[in-house]
Amino acid sequence: MGEAYIVAASRTAGGRKGGKLKDWHPVDLAASVLNDLLDRTGADPALVEDVIMGCVMQVGEQSVNVARNAVLASRMPESVPGTSVDRQCGSSQQALQFAAQAVMSGTMDIVIASGVESMTRVPMGLSAALPAQNGFGTYMSPGIQEQYPNIQFSQFVGAEMIAEKYGLTKDELDEFSYSSHQRAIAATQAGAFKNEVCAIEITDAEGNKSVHNIDEGIRFDASLDGIKAVKLLREGGRITAASSSQICDGASGVMIVSEKGLKELGVKPLARIHHMTLLGHDPVIMLEAPIPATERAFKRTGMKASDIDFYEVNEAFASVPVAYMKTLGVDREKLNVNGGAIALGHPLGASGTKLMTTLLNTLEAKGGKYGLQTMCEGGGMANVTIVERL
């Protein structure tokens, strides 16, 4: 089995719902990241053998194979194919793993894994809502409901179930959420994201141009008291909008190559793919899968929590990373050190390669060796990717 190397990583700064990226068509937003990856490597666009792109709401502007459409909107030649992946919130992390598998198998040498989601222009839940609006049934078939009578579409329920199962208090979750903003603020002010962000040109209603390169979701005036005052999402619960990830527009991507690809491009690798794990879990609690998936990854690699220098665990809801740390014994100082989705936003299908971009940048900036990325996914799944910085 061959090796897979990451040679470039890029992401847009997140845009709030209805914010600075609202006028960008998601296909063009994704194409901007594809072009940025080419710029970072100096690669001949014709050498790219496939573009694998994660996207959750594959309807409307993100329909009809958004990956291929992004290729056609980029400066890549039409000879470069593209395919779209939906593993819910882990879609572009799965794109990364598919790309790595293609390279490791020897069938390809240069592949781009990427993701895009415009949650402003293609609202969350739209793909599930459209059938019902047209008189068709839900994706939850009678067979699914028979086996899982308590299954629900809402992930808020799963977040509350995790908080209850792991004995997490509202104060714990609020404090974690506050720290996400504080870390994102500190990282932004220190320029920690500068090397990973693909700047996007914005034109306002008056025709004035500016550059979007700072994550729009960060609340620079956030206070713990303010977070604690946010209304609960259900009576007697522990989760609020402040302890949940933000709706976000964005795109991201990484370029993955083989040994042969390294020589063809004449570039140095940022990291090597050390391990990949995928796990299905209980679809009712839904968001717990990163814990057993990481346990499986550690068992298969012989590693333990302390061997990992930095973690990126998606902050879909604060209860997910807090339960993860408590169960696996992960040091808070190693996890989401530059903040997470609660502050920076969670652009669904783009979050996988977005988190990997930040993880690689963190390993480089802080001199770490091993990084682990994982995220909870709709339907009760999780990907785990461990990389080694080179």
Summary of the structure (lengths in Angstrom):
residues: 390
radius of gyration: 19.7
end to end distance: 19.1
largest distance: 59.0
contacts: 1527
relative contact order: 0.21
helix: 41%
strand: 22%
